[in-house]
Amino acid sequence: MINTTNKVDCCGCNACGDICPKDAITFETDIEGFWYPKVDRDKCIDCGLCEKTCPITNKLDNGNYQKPKVVIANHKNIEVRFDSTSGGMFTAFADTIYKENG
């Protein structure tokens, strides 16, 4: 069972909640709006899937965590960029798909 007592030990990705077969993990937000898991011990069956899927636990326990590749991009049109939360990349991808009759 996942037990997050220190905020730096959780990235709020919700992977543990998604993998839980009994829906025993819910998320509460702190005062800053970050999610942290809360386990309902009555529902938990101690299957360990939450710990196996956690990127933080695996990084610390296994030592085999690989850094993800990161791609940074933004739209050339500054108006699109300012109206976007993704740097305008969704608009750029969508426009390309539409042009190709996707």
C-alpha positions in Angstrom: 0.0 0.0 0.0 1.3 3.4 -0.9 2.0 5.6 2.0 3.0 9.2 1.2 3.9 11.1 4.3 6.3 13.5 2.7 5.2 15.8 -0.2 8.4 15.4 -2.1 7.7 11.6 -2.3 4.6 12.2 -4.6 4.4 13.9 -8.0 0.6 13.8 -8.1 0.5 11.8 -11.3 -2.5 9.7 -10.1 -0.9 6.5 -11.4 -1.5 4.7 -8.1 -5.2 5.7 -8.2 -5.6 4.6 -11.8 -4.0 1.1 -11.2 -5.9 0.3 -8.0 -8.3 -2.5 -8.7 -10.5 -1.7 -5.7 -10.6 2.1 -6.1 -9.1 2.4 -2.6 -7.0 5.4 -3.5 -8.5 8.9 -3.8 -6.7 12.2 -4.0 -6.9 15.2 -1.8 -5.5 18.6 -2.7 -3.4 20.6 -0.4 -3.6 24.4 0.1 -1.4 24.9 -3.0 -3.7 22.7 -5.1 -1.4 19.7 -5.4 -2.8 16.2 -5.3 -1.8 13.6 -2.7 -3.1 10.0 -2.4 -5.2 8.9 0.5 -5.8 5.2 0.9 -9.0 3.7 2.2 -7.6 0.9 4.3 -11.0 -0.9 4.3 -11.0 -1.2 0.5 -7.2 -1.9 0.1 -6.3 -5.5 -0.5 -2.5 -4.9 -0.3 -1.9 -6.1 -3.9 1.1 -3.7 -4.2 0.2 -2.4 -7.7 0.2 1.2 -6.5 3.8 0.9 -5.3 4.9 -0.9 -8.5 3.4 1.8 -10.8 4.7 4.8 -8.8 7.5 6.6 -10.6 8.8 8.1 -7.4 8.9 4.8 -5.5 10.5 3.0 -8.4 13.1 5.7 -8.9 14.1 5.5 -5.2 13.9 1.8 -4.7 15.2 0.3 -7.9 17.8 2.8 -9.0 16.9 1.9 -12.6 14.8 4.9 -13.3 15.6 6.4 -16.7 15.1 10.1 -17.2 12.4 10.8 -19.8 13.3 12.5 -23.0 11.9 16.0 -23.1 10.9 17.9 -26.2 10.3 21.7 -26.0 8.4 23.6 -28.7 6.1 26.5 -29.2 3.9 27.8 -31.9 5.4 30.5 -34.2 2.3 32.6 -33.9 2.5 34.5 -30.6 -1.3 35.0 -30.4 -1.9 31.3 -30.6 0.9 30.8 -28.0 -0.6 33.2 -25.5 -4.1 31.7 -25.9 -2.8 28.2 -25.2 -1.7 26.1 -22.2 0.6 23.9 -24.3 2.6 26.6 -26.0 0.3 26.3 -29.0 1.5 22.9 -29.9 -2.0 21.3 -29.8 -3.1 23.9 -32.4 -0.1 23.2 -34.6 -0.7 19.4 -34.5 -4.5 19.8 -35.0 -3.9 22.1 -38.0 -1.6 19.6 -39.6 -4.0 16.7 -39.1 -6.9 18.8 -40.6 -4.7 19.7 -43.6 -4.1 16.0 -44.2 -7.8 15.2 -43.9 -7.3 13.4 -40.6 
